[in-house]
Amino acid sequence: MSAGAGNRPPLTLVAPAGVVVALLQLPLVYLAVRALGSGEVWKIVWRPRTLELVVSTGLLVLGVTAAAVVIGVALAWLVARTDLPGRRAWGVAAALPLVIPSYVAALALLGALGPRGLAQQALGVEELPDIRGYWGALLALTLTTYPYVYLLCASALRSQDPALEDAARGLGHSPWRSFFTITLPLLRTTVGVGAILVALYVLSDFGVVSLMNYDALTRAIFLQYRSLFDRTPAAVLALLLVVLTALVLLIEAWTRRRARYYRSAPGPARVPSTIRLGRWRYPALGFCSLAVGVFLVLPAAVLGYWLAQGIENERDLSFPWAETVDSLTASALAAGVAAAAALPVAVLAGRFPSKRTRLLDRLGYSGNALPGIVIALSLVFFAARYASPVYQTLALLVFAYVVRFFPQALSGASSALETVNPHLEEAARGLGRGPLGTLKAVTVPLARSGVLAGAALVFLSAMKELPATLLLRPIGFDTLATEIWTLTTVGAYSRAALPALVLIVVSVPVLYLLSADRRPQSGGG
């Protein structure tokens, strides 16, 4: 498969990539028709309230992205490259918050630190500072999103060729200086991808900002959609989310350089040497303990407390078998479809760079900027008018998941392709293989780990998705997410704790496969 800006991409790549991206734009088409057809777009956009929502949303995106990058990169480096004691256990524990739905994280933080929460009861004080608002939303969303940066960076650090670092150390550079001058620049692309995922997640989150009473665009969209009179303002606000997403992607493209770091095999030529922390070992352990304690142990403890209260006070608690099976089925289908759909788009953009292929690549990220409720309502609108046989079917729900989380599959595939030397594909073509044969025999095997990582992220995200599931699920199809939300809306927190914990437990095996450190131990830990 030839690479380069001057080569013409084969139709076998252009056609599927074009179809995939076109299908992903259905929600945008709906929003455009809904909003632009009213003639009130600019009137709504220039309202002082709209500008306030844009500013508050932007501040939340910046805060969460910065916090997630700092925490994720630091944890990834400590786990993947140092002699941190027990780094295998820390590696899994640091990734586990990814399986906690954002609304569950917010509920747990409110239950622990909020008014009349467990901390207030334990300390015996009349009042604690209210965490609701910006800082509560930032904490809950950082808890939910930093694993995106952590997992991608840990994987990149384990597969990085250590030659440049060893050369720097040989020139007398300290481990810290080598990290900032060699390791971190090599991670630039990976960190950028993780930051994009975090920013897009924050832009589209609804549960946290609602529970924390923070004014963001998604919360305003939900309130507008609840109105029975005029839903045009909601469509306009949703289009503003698309604009913010485009801005995020433009900033990322501007900051990313054209540097590429190829290797010819899935693993490095040799195992990177383990960096000894020395006197920094205990501060590193303290940092990991604090991060895992706040982002994992605290929410788990609150859920465990609620479950214990439920067992003590309720006799009708039953294991959610049906909801578990429904969640696994829909999420697995979405992960497989998204991974397969992302491959032609990633290959087209990575191996045949041009304005058109880069546009297709960027358009692939658009769906993740829309709240799940907007995607769901747009698909309801489309299916009811043009595809009634798929209305309220599992296929439509899976399609909504793919639209919503396609950027995660695309990011995994794109990052993996950057480490595959295109000359290997050219050699396969020179031996007589066609584009599809080269993709199957060379590209996919070498990029397999990244593609599977993207699919795993889609699976974990689909397990947690709430608004789209509520509106698009078939009759009688209940997932763990919908069961949690239904119980929390009526204040049955003790009963909601069981499906919340089940959701975490059934997601752990996938997360372990995604984050497990399989490199040989070279000392320490």
N, C-alpha and C positions, 0 to 999 in steps of 0.2 A: 504494500500500500504506500504509494509515493507520498512524500510530504513536501510542503513548500507552498509559498504564496502563488507561484506561477503555474501550478498544476491544476487541471480541471478535475473536480471531484466526480466520482462515478455516480450514475443515476441510482444505483442500489443503495447508496448512502443518502443522497439528496432527497429521494422520495420519502423514505420512512422518517427522516429527521424533519422534513417539512410537514408531514402529516401530524407528527407528535406535537410540534410547536403550535400548529394551527388549532389542534384540539385543546391545548392548554389555554388558548386565548378566549375560549367561549365565555368565561365569566367577565372578561374585559369588554367583550362585544355587548353583553347584556348591560353592563354598567354604562357604556357609552350611549347605547340606545335609550336607556332609562333617563340618564342625566342630560345629555345634549338635546334630547327631544323636548325638554321642558322650556328652554329659553331663559332659565333662571340661574344658570351656572355661575356667572360672574357675580351676581347679586349675593348668592350663598357663599361663594369663596371669599368675598371681601367683608363679610360680617366680622365685627370684632371678636365674636365668640369663636368663629372658625379659626382665626389667626391665633387665638389663645390655645386652641386645641393642637394646632400644628407645632407651636413652640413647646408646649408641655410634652407632646409626644417625642419631639426631637431631643429634648433634654433627657428623657428617660432612655432613649436609644443610645445616646452618647455615654451616659453613666453606666448602663448595664454592659455595653460592649467593652468599655475600658476595664471594668472590674473583671469581666469574664476572661479577657485576654491575659491580664496580669496573673490571675489565679490559675488559669488553664495552662499557660506556658510554664509557670514556676513548678506546678505539680508534675507536668509531663517531664520536665528536665530532671527533677529529683527522682522520679520513679524509673525513668528509662536509662539514665546515664550515670547515676551516682551509686554509692554504697549505702544508701539510706537503709537502715535496719527494717526488715520486713517489707521491702518494696513491692513484692508480689501482692501482699494483702492490701497495702496502701493503693496499689494500682487499680485493684477491683473496687475498693471502697470509694476512691475518688470519682469513679465513673458511675456509681450506683444512683446518684441523684438524677441522672438522665431519665430513669424510669418513673420518677415521681411527677405526676401531672402538675402543671403550674397552679391550677386551682386547688389541688390538694396541698401543695406546698404553702400557698397563701393561707389556707384554712389552718394548717398545722402551726404556722408562725403566729397567727392570731390567737390560736388556742394556747400557745406557750407564752407569748410576749404581749398579747393584746390586753384590752380592758377585761378584768376579772379572769385573766388567764392563769395558767399553772404557775408561772413565775411570781405573779402577784400573790397567789395563795401561799406559795412556799416561803416567800419573804415576809409575809404577814404585813404588808404595807397597804395603805388605802388606795394608792394610785401610782401607776408607772407611766412614763412618757408614752404617748399614743404612737404606735408604729405605722398607723394607717396614713396613706398619702404617698409622697414621692419616695421616701426612704424605705418604707415597707414594700412598695412595689419593686424598687431596685433590688432589695435583698431577696425577695421571692423569685424574681426573674433571673437574678444571678445564680441562685441555687439551681434553677432549671436549665440554664443555658451554658454555664461554663464547661460542662463535660464535652460539648461540641468541640471547643478549642483544645481541651485536654486530650481527647481521643485522637484527633487528627495529628496533633503535634507529637504525641507519644509514638504513634505509628511512624511518623516521619523520622523521628530521632533514632528509632531502632533500625531503620533501613538506610540511614545516612552513611555514606562512605567516610570513614574516620581519617582519611589520608591528610586532608587539609588541617584538621585539628591537631593531628600528631606533628605535622610540620610546624605549626604555630608553637606547640609545646616545646619542640626541639629548638626553636629560636629563643626560648626563655620566657614565653608568655605564660602567665598564670592561668589556672583553670577559669577564673572569672573573666579575665581579659579575652581568652579564647572563646568563651561563650558569647560575649557581646560583639566580638569582631569577626568570628567565623560561624559559629553555630546559629546564632539568631538571624543573621542575614540569609543563611541558607533556608531558614524556616519562613522567610517572608511570604512566599506564596501560600504555604499551608496556614499560617496565621491569618492571612487575608481571607482565605476561604472560610475559616472558622468564624472570623469576625462578621463576614457576610451572613452566615447562618444565624448568628446571635442577633444581629440587627434586624434581619427579616422576621425572626421569631418575635422579637419585642414589638415590632410594628404590627404584627397580626394577633398578638395575644389579647384575649378578652377577659378570661377568668380572673387573672391577678388584679388588673386595674379596676374591675368591678368590685371585687371583695375588699380591696384596699382603698376604695373611694377616691381613686386618682383619675382626674379628667384627661382621658386620652381619646384619640380618634375612634378606636374600636368601641369603646364604651358609648360614645355619642352615636355611632352608627347603630348599635343595638337598640338604644332608646328610640331612635328615629324609626327603625323597622317595626318597633312595637306599636307605633302610631298607626291607627286605622285610616288616617285622613290623607296624608301626603308622604310618600316614601322617597320623593325625589331628593331631598336634602341628604338622605342616607347614601344614595348612589353618588352624589357629588363628593361627599366626604370619603367614600371608598375610592373614588378616582384620585383624591388627594394622597391616599396611601400609595397608590401606584406611582404617583409623581415622586414621593419620598423614596420609594424603592429604587426608582430610576436614578435618583440622586446618589443613593448609597452605592449602586453599581458603577456609576460614572466615577465617583471618588476612588473606588477600589481599582478600576481600570487605569486611572491616572497615576496612582501610586505604584502599581505593579510594573516592574521593568520587564524587558524581554528576555532576561537571562533564563536559561534552562540548564538543569543539572541531570544529565542522563546517566543511566547505568544499564548494563546489558542483561541483567538477571533480576528476579524478584527480590533477592537479598543482597546485602553488601558483600564486597569481596572478602571481608573478614569482620569479626565481631568488634564493635567499638570498645575501646578500653574504658573500664569503670573509673570514674572520677571519685577520689576519696575526699570526703567532706571534712575530715579532721575535726577541728574545734567547732565547725559549723554544723556538726551532726545533730546536736541537741536543739539549736534554733530551728533546723529543718524539721525535726520531729515535732516541735511545737507548732510550726506553721501547718504541717499536715494534720495534726490533731485538731487545731482550731478550725481549719477548713472542713474536715470531715465531721467534726462535732456539730458545727452550725448547719452545714448543708445536708447531712445525712442522719446523724444520731438524734438531733433535736426533732425533726419531723417524724422519724420512726418512733421515738419515745412517746410523742403525743398520740400517734395512731395506736400504739400499743396500750396506752392508758385508756383511750376511748374504747378499744376493743375489750379490755378488762372490765370496764364499766358496763359495757353491753352484755357481756357474759353474766355479770353479777345481777343485772336488772332485767335482762330479757331472756325469755325461754324459747323464742321462735327464731333464733339465729340459725341460718342454714347456709351451707357452702354454695356459692353462686356458680354451679357447674355449667348451666346453660349459657350464662353471660360470659364465662371464661372461654368456652368453645367458640361462641360467636366472635369474641374479640380476636382470638388466635386466627380464625379462618379469614376474616376480613383483612387483618393486618398482614398476614402472610401473602395473600393474593396481591395486595397493594405493593408490597416490597418486591415481589417478583416482576410485576408489570412495570413498576417504575425503573428498576434496574435495567430491564430489557429495553425500555423506551429511551433511557438516557444514553445508552451506548452509541447509537448512530449520531446523536447530537454532539456528544463529546468528541468522537473521532473526527467528525466533519470540521468542528471548530479547531481542534488541536492539530490535525494533519493537513488541512487545506485552508489556512487562515486567509481571510478576505473580509471586506466590510459586510458582505452578506452572511457569511458563516458566523462572524462575531455577533451580528445582530440576532441570528437564530439562537446562539448560545445565551445572550443576555435576555432574550424574550423567554427563555426557559425558566428564568428566575422570577417571573412576574407573578405566578400564582401564589407563591408563598408570602407575598405582601398583603394578600387579601384575607380578612378574617374568615374563619370557617363558615360563619353564618352567611356571609356575602356569597361565597362560592356555592353553598347549599341552595340559597334562594335563587341564584342565577340558573343553577341546574334544574331546579323545580320549574322555573319559568320556561326553560328550553324544552325539558322533557314533556311538560304538560301540553305544549303547543306543537312540537315537532317530532317527539320520540316517545309517545305515550306508552308503548310496550315496555320500556325500561323504567318507567316511573315507579318509584318505591320498590326497586329491586336491588339485590346485592351488587349487581354490575354497576349501577349508578353510584352507589356508595363507594365502591372501590375506585371508580373513576374520580370521585371527589377527593379521595385520599391521594391519588396520584397527582392531581392538579395541585393540591395543597403542599405536598412534600416532595415533588419532583426535583426541586433544587438540591435536596440532600443527596439524592441518587446521582444527579449530574455533577455535584461537587466531588463526590467520591470517585467517579469515573474520570473526571478531568484531572484531578490530582494524581491518580494512578498513571494516566497516559503520559504525564510530564516526566515520569521516571523510565519510560520505555523508549529505548533508542530507536528512532525511526529507520535507521539503516538496516535493522533486522527485518523490518517489514519490506523494505526495498529488496532485500536479498530473497525473501519469500516470493515476491512478485517476479524477480528475475529467474526463479526456478519454476515458473509457470503457474503459480497460484493466482486466482482472481482476487478481487477486493474482499468478497465474503469469505473465501478460503483463507486469506491472510488474516482477516479479523478473527476467524475461529481458531486457526492454528498458532498464531503468533501473538496478536494484540491482546486478546481476551485472557490467555493463560498468564502473560506477564503482568497484566493489570488486574488480575483476579482479586487480589486482596483489597484493592481500593474499591472495586465494584461491589464486592460483598460487604465492605464497610458501609458504603452508601445505602445498600439494601437494608442492612441492619438498622441504620438510622431511620429509614422510612418505616420499618416495622415498629420500632419503639415509639415513634411519633404517632403513627396510626392507632396504636394501642391506647394512647392518651387523648386522641381527638374527641372533642365533645360537641360543638355546635353543628358541624356537618352531620355527625351521627344522629343527633336528635331530630334533624329535619329530613334526612334522606333514608334512614334505616327502614327496611321492610317491616310490615306489620308483624309483631311478635318477635322481632330481632332486637334483643337487648344486649349491650356490651357492658363491660365493667365500668367504663367511663359514664355511660348514661345511668347506670345503677347508683354510682357514687353521687352524681349530681342530683338525681331524684331524691335521694335520702337527705342530702345536705340542705336542699331547698325547703324541706319541712322540719329542719332542725334535728334530724335523727343522726347525730354525729357518731354515736356509739355503734349504730347499725352500719353506717357508711364506712367505718374503719375496716371492717372485714373485706369488702370488695377492694378497698384501696390497698390493703396489704397484699391481697391476692394478685392485684395488678402488678405490684412491685416484684413479687416472688416469681411469677411466670415470665417476667421480662428479664430476670437476672441471667438465665443461661445464654440468651442472645447477647447481652451486654458483656458477659464473661468472654465469649468467643471474640467479641470486638476488641476487648481491652487487654486480654491476657498477654503477659510477657513470655514469649516462647524462646527468647534468645538464650544461649548458654550462659551460665554464670561465670564471670571472670574475677570474682572476688567480692567479698562483702555481702551484706544483706542476708 
